[in-house]
Amino acid sequence: MRLGIGSYTYGWHSGTYGWELTKDRPHLTAEDLIERAARFGLPVVQIVLRPALDEMDDTALQRIRALAEARRVEIEVGSTGSAPAQLRRWLRAARAVNARLMRTIFTQPSAGLARETAQLREVLPEFRQAGVALAVENHETSSCHDLRRLIETVGDPNLGVCLDSVNSLGRGEGVWEVADVLLPFTINLHVKDFTVTRGGTDMGFAITGAPTGTGQLDIPRLLARLHGYRPDASVILEQWTPLGASIEAAIAEQESWAVDGVRFLKPAIAALK
């Protein structure tokens, strides 16, 4: 399996988290993310929403592709929703930077994902022609069972799952329930560690991000199970780093977490070979 970082490794710094808080400060560029992946010795970088590759012209995208090729880093891209126009914009960017995988996520889905099923059927022939796989990420707005049903109903070899280790907790679906349902279709994994703690009055729980390998996600078990299905899957480090006292502090903490996260994941993945 191929380990990478991406926009959601550095959510505060890339602007994918807290845009209203960070929109007036400099954000990481695509080139920044590629250079970081190269310094870590990682083969993949996943650029999701920000930097906005879909808004860049061909010249800018060609520069990004050239840098990625020079650094031997494969680019993956990420959009949202299933609207054909939106996916086609990102598909243009994917082609330009030689990405072979695009992630998308349904944050406002239709009942039973009926609309999404129809729209994906419309655009998937274009993805097949371009050689780009489309990975749909699980989300609390729909059940993992509905997502599996969509994958099976569409039945396209270029359509798979981006399995996020935490998102479905917001729907009351546990990590291993989601893994049982979706791992057979997973082509991309988002490793995001977390901690669950009781409230001060013992009523309710709080789910928060944790440095990779220190939380309650059994990462070696999850990696081993995915490896059994898809040994060529990409594994992207993502982080729910708390905001804390300031954006500057949050960005600094994200940097520290990323270093430790890569240090944890590299040998965990190497052990599976």
C-alpha positions as CSV (number, residue, x, y, z in Angstrom):
1,M,0.0,0.0,0.0
2,R,1.1,3.5,-0.7
3,L,1.2,6.1,2.0
4,G,0.6,9.8,1.4
5,I,-0.4,13.1,2.9
6,G,-2.8,15.7,1.6
7,S,-5.0,18.8,2.2
8,Y,-6.6,17.3,5.3
9,T,-3.3,16.4,6.9
10,Y,-2.9,20.1,7.2
11,G,-6.5,21.2,7.3
12,W,-5.9,24.6,9.0
13,H,-2.9,25.4,6.9
14,S,-4.4,24.4,3.6
15,G,-7.7,26.1,4.3
16,T,-9.9,23.0,4.1
17,Y,-10.8,23.6,7.8
18,G,-12.1,26.8,9.2
19,W,-12.0,28.9,5.9
20,E,-13.6,31.9,7.6
21,L,-10.8,31.9,10.2
22,T,-8.0,31.4,7.7
23,K,-9.1,33.0,4.4
24,D,-6.9,36.1,5.0
25,R,-3.7,34.3,5.7
26,P,-1.4,32.3,3.3
27,H,-2.3,28.8,2.6
28,L,-0.3,25.8,1.5
29,T,0.0,25.5,-2.3
30,A,-0.1,22.3,-4.3
31,E,3.7,22.7,-4.7
32,D,4.0,22.9,-0.9
33,L,2.1,19.7,-0.4
34,I,4.2,17.9,-3.1
35,E,7.4,19.1,-1.5
36,R,6.3,17.9,2.0
37,A,5.4,14.5,0.6
38,A,8.8,14.3,-1.0
39,R,10.6,15.3,2.2
40,F,8.7,12.6,4.0
41,G,9.7,10.1,1.3
42,L,6.1,9.4,0.5
43,P,4.8,8.5,-3.0
44,V,1.3,10.1,-2.8
45,V,-0.2,13.5,-2.2
46,Q,-4.0,14.0,-2.2
47,I,-5.2,17.5,-3.0
48,V,-8.9,17.9,-2.0
49,L,-10.8,21.1,-2.6
50,R,-7.9,23.3,-1.5
51,P,-5.7,24.2,-3.3
52,A,-8.5,24.6,-5.8
53,L,-7.0,22.8,-8.8
54,D,-10.3,23.0,-10.7
55,E,-9.9,26.8,-10.8
56,M,-6.4,26.7,-12.2
57,D,-5.5,27.1,-15.9
58,D,-3.6,24.5,-17.9
59,T,-0.3,26.3,-17.5
60,A,-0.5,26.2,-13.7
61,L,-1.6,22.6,-13.7
62,Q,1.3,21.6,-16.0
63,R,3.8,23.2,-13.5
64,I,2.3,21.2,-10.7
65,R,2.5,18.0,-12.7
66,A,6.1,18.7,-13.7
67,L,7.1,19.2,-10.0
68,A,5.2,16.0,-8.9
69,E,7.0,14.0,-11.6
70,A,10.4,15.4,-10.7
71,R,9.8,14.5,-7.0
72,R,8.3,11.1,-7.9
73,V,5.1,11.9,-6.1
74,E,1.7,10.8,-7.5
75,I,-1.1,13.3,-7.2
76,E,-4.7,12.3,-6.2
77,V,-7.5,14.9,-6.3
78,G,-10.7,15.4,-4.4
79,S,-14.0,17.1,-5.1
80,T,-17.5,17.0,-3.4
81,G,-20.9,15.8,-4.5
82,S,-22.0,14.0,-7.6
83,A,-23.1,16.9,-9.8
84,P,-21.7,16.1,-13.3
85,A,-20.5,19.7,-13.9
86,Q,-18.5,19.7,-10.7
87,L,-16.9,16.3,-11.2
88,R,-16.0,17.2,-14.8
89,R,-14.2,20.3,-13.6
90,W,-12.1,18.2,-11.3
91,L,-11.7,15.5,-13.9
92,R,-10.1,18.1,-16.2
93,A,-7.7,19.0,-13.4
94,A,-7.0,15.3,-12.7
95,R,-6.1,14.7,-16.4
96,A,-3.8,17.7,-16.4
97,V,-1.8,16.6,-13.3
98,N,-1.9,12.9,-14.3
99,A,-4.0,11.9,-11.2
100,R,-5.4,8.4,-11.3
101,L,-7.8,8.8,-8.4
102,M,-10.5,11.3,-7.4
103,R,-12.2,11.3,-4.1
104,T,-15.7,12.7,-3.7
105,I,-18.2,12.9,-0.7
106,F,-21.9,13.4,-0.4
107,T,-22.6,15.9,2.3
108,Q,-26.2,16.6,1.2
109,P,-27.4,13.3,-0.2
110,S,-30.7,12.3,-1.7
111,A,-32.8,9.6,-0.1
112,G,-31.2,6.3,-0.7
113,L,-28.5,8.1,-2.8
114,A,-30.9,7.8,-5.8
115,R,-29.8,11.1,-7.4
116,E,-26.1,10.3,-6.8
117,T,-26.5,6.9,-8.4
118,A,-28.0,8.4,-11.6
119,Q,-25.4,11.2,-11.8
120,L,-22.4,8.9,-11.3
121,R,-23.7,6.7,-14.1
122,E,-23.7,9.7,-16.4
123,V,-20.1,10.7,-15.7
124,L,-18.3,7.4,-15.1
125,P,-17.8,6.6,-18.8
126,E,-15.7,9.8,-18.9
127,F,-13.7,8.7,-15.9
128,R,-13.0,5.3,-17.5
129,Q,-11.9,6.9,-20.7
130,A,-9.5,9.1,-18.7
131,G,-8.2,6.3,-16.6
132,V,-9.3,8.0,-13.3
133,A,-10.9,6.0,-10.5
134,L,-13.6,7.7,-8.5
135,A,-13.7,6.9,-4.8
136,V,-16.8,7.9,-2.8
137,E,-16.1,8.7,0.9
138,N,-18.4,7.6,3.7
139,H,-20.0,10.4,5.6
140,E,-22.5,10.8,8.5
141,T,-25.2,12.1,6.2
142,S,-25.8,8.6,4.7
143,S,-25.3,5.0,5.9
144,C,-22.4,2.8,5.0
145,H,-25.0,0.3,3.7
146,D,-26.5,2.9,1.3
147,L,-23.0,3.7,0.0
148,R,-22.3,0.0,-0.5
149,R,-25.6,-0.4,-2.3
150,L,-24.7,2.5,-4.6
151,I,-21.3,0.9,-5.5
152,E,-23.0,-2.4,-6.2
153,T,-25.9,-0.9,-8.2
154,V,-23.7,1.2,-10.4
155,G,-21.3,-1.7,-10.9
156,D,-18.6,0.2,-12.6
157,P,-15.0,-1.0,-12.2
158,N,-13.8,2.6,-11.9
159,L,-16.0,3.3,-8.9
160,G,-14.9,2.4,-5.4
161,V,-14.9,3.6,-1.8
162,C,-12.7,6.1,0.1
163,L,-13.0,4.7,3.6
164,D,-12.7,7.4,6.3
165,S,-12.0,5.9,9.7
166,V,-14.0,8.4,11.7
167,N,-16.8,10.1,9.6
168,S,-19.5,7.4,10.1
169,L,-19.2,7.7,13.9
170,G,-21.4,10.8,13.5
171,R,-24.2,8.4,12.3
172,G,-23.7,6.0,15.1
173,E,-21.9,3.5,12.9
174,G,-18.8,2.0,14.6
175,V,-15.5,1.7,12.9
176,W,-15.6,-2.1,12.4
177,E,-19.2,-2.1,11.2
178,V,-18.2,0.4,8.5
179,A,-15.1,-1.6,7.7
180,D,-17.0,-4.9,7.4
181,V,-19.4,-3.2,4.9
182,L,-17.0,-1.1,2.9
183,L,-13.5,-2.6,2.9
184,P,-14.2,-5.0,0.0
185,F,-14.8,-1.9,-2.2
186,T,-12.2,0.4,-0.7
187,I,-9.5,1.8,-3.0
188,N,-8.4,4.7,-0.8
189,L,-8.2,4.9,3.0
190,H,-8.2,8.0,5.2
191,V,-6.4,7.2,8.5
192,K,-7.7,9.6,11.1
193,D,-7.1,8.7,14.7
194,F,-9.5,9.8,17.4
195,T,-10.4,9.6,21.1
196,V,-13.8,9.2,22.7
197,T,-14.2,10.6,26.2
198,R,-17.2,11.0,28.6
199,G,-18.5,14.4,29.5
200,G,-17.7,15.8,32.9
201,T,-21.1,14.6,34.3
202,D,-20.8,11.2,32.7
203,M,-23.6,12.1,30.3
204,G,-22.6,11.9,26.7
205,F,-19.3,11.5,24.8
206,A,-17.0,13.7,23.0
207,I,-15.1,12.5,19.9
208,T,-12.0,14.4,19.1
209,G,-8.9,14.0,17.0
210,A,-5.8,12.4,18.3
211,P,-2.2,12.1,17.1
212,T,-1.9,9.1,14.9
213,G,-1.2,5.9,16.9
214,T,-2.2,7.4,20.2
215,G,-6.0,7.3,20.0
216,Q,-8.6,4.5,19.9
217,L,-8.3,3.5,16.3
218,D,-6.6,0.1,15.9
219,I,-4.6,1.2,12.9
220,P,-2.5,-1.9,12.3
221,R,-5.7,-4.0,12.3
222,L,-7.4,-1.7,9.8
223,L,-4.4,-1.6,7.5
224,A,-4.0,-5.4,7.6
225,R,-7.7,-5.9,6.7
226,L,-7.5,-3.4,3.8
227,H,-4.3,-5.1,2.6
228,G,-6.1,-8.4,2.3
229,Y,-8.6,-6.8,-0.1
230,R,-6.5,-4.1,-1.9
231,P,-2.7,-4.3,-1.4
232,D,-2.3,-1.4,-3.9
233,A,-4.6,1.0,-2.1
234,S,-3.4,4.5,-1.2
235,V,-3.5,5.4,2.5
236,I,-3.7,9.1,3.3
237,L,-2.9,10.5,6.7
238,E,-5.7,12.9,7.8
239,Q,-5.9,14.8,11.2
240,W,-8.5,16.4,13.3
241,T,-6.2,18.8,15.0
242,P,-7.9,21.0,17.5
243,L,-8.0,24.8,17.0
244,G,-6.6,25.6,20.4
245,A,-5.6,29.1,21.4
246,S,-5.0,30.4,17.8
247,I,-4.7,29.4,14.2
248,E,-0.9,29.7,14.5
249,A,-0.9,27.2,17.4
250,A,-3.2,24.8,15.5
251,I,-1.0,25.0,12.4
252,A,2.1,24.3,14.5
253,E,0.4,21.4,16.2
254,Q,-0.7,20.0,12.8
255,E,2.9,20.0,11.7
256,S,4.1,18.1,14.7
257,W,1.2,15.6,14.4
258,A,2.1,15.0,10.8
259,V,5.7,14.2,11.5
260,D,4.7,11.7,14.2
261,G,1.9,10.3,12.1
262,V,4.1,9.5,9.2
263,R,6.7,8.0,11.6
264,F,4.0,5.7,12.9
265,L,2.4,4.7,9.6
266,K,5.5,4.0,7.6
267,P,6.6,0.9,9.5
268,A,3.0,-0.2,10.0
269,I,2.5,-0.3,6.2
270,A,6.0,-1.8,5.6
271,A,5.2,-4.7,7.9
272,L,2.4,-5.8,5.6
273,K,4.7,-6.4,2.6
